[in-house]
Amino acid sequence: MSIESFSHIMDLFSGGNNQPDAATQRSLVEEALLMTLSRATNADSNINSVEVESVQEIFRDVVGTEVSCKDIRVAAISDLYKEATLEKYLSKVSSKITADDRKMIVQALARVIKVDGKISPFEVEFFNGVVKALGLTPAQTTGLEGDT
């Protein structure tokens, strides 16, 4: 996947409030996943190669396509964030994607944060901000939802 424009998220952020069709929703999930995981590699201001490799592996597993190291590094410091914070983008996307997709993004984020064996206070703050932006509860992020 190329990060050329994050076009679906940008369209949504710039005024698109309609419920997306299935293909657009899938693209929103993929873009939100790449944005979130890429930013996580930079959350402690130290882009670690093992974190980048983890993002590539997760993206390959979840999306089924390859993402380059270059695209991950560019997405981590993209000009998009001059427009708004990641949390603002995710808050807008959260109502357009399923709870399962939001949980998947958070679980993937936890995996990237833990991959180097060190969790900094900045990474914890970043994680908490993403969870809040995606509108998830602590119970949802840990799989402690009751039977319905």
Buried (B, 14 or more C-beta within 10 A) or exposed (E): BEBEEBEBBBBBBEEBEEEBEEEBBBBBBBBBBBBBBBBBBBBBEEBBEEBBBBBBBBBEEBBEEEBEBEBBBBBBEBEBBEEEEBBEBBBBBBEBBEEEBBBBBBBBBBBBBEBBEEEBEEBEEBBEBBBBBBEBEEEBBEEEEEEE
